[in-house]
Amino acid sequence: MMEPRGNYVIVGVFVFVLGAVAVGMVLWLGKSDYRGAYD
């Protein structure tokens, strides 16, 4: 069994990376979508 602290670190890093990727994709897709719609 892993230590709770190690588990929290892994989950925290995973959630942080997942959130960063999600935000980046939303911004990138939104930027390209808006350029295509308003250009």
N, C-alpha and C positions, 0 to 999 in steps of 0.2 A: 504493500500500500504506500502511496506517495504521501508526503507531508502536506497538510492543508495549505501551508503558505506557498509551496511549490505549485500546487494545483491552482491557487488564486492567481499566481503570476502567469501561468500558462493561459488560463482563461482570459485574464486581463489583456495580455498581449494579443491573443487571438481576436478578441472583441475589438480592440483598438485598431488592429490591421484591417479587420473586416469593415469597420466603420469608415476608416480612411479611404479604402478602396471604393466603398459605396458612395461616399461624398464626391470623390474624384470622378467616378463614372457619371454621377448625376450632373455635376458641373460641366464635364466634357460633352455629354450628350445634350444637355440643355443649351450649351454654347453653340454646338453645331446645328441643333434644331432651330434656334432663334436666327442664326445666320441664314439658314436655308429658307426660313419663313419670311424674314424681313429684308433680305438682300434684293 
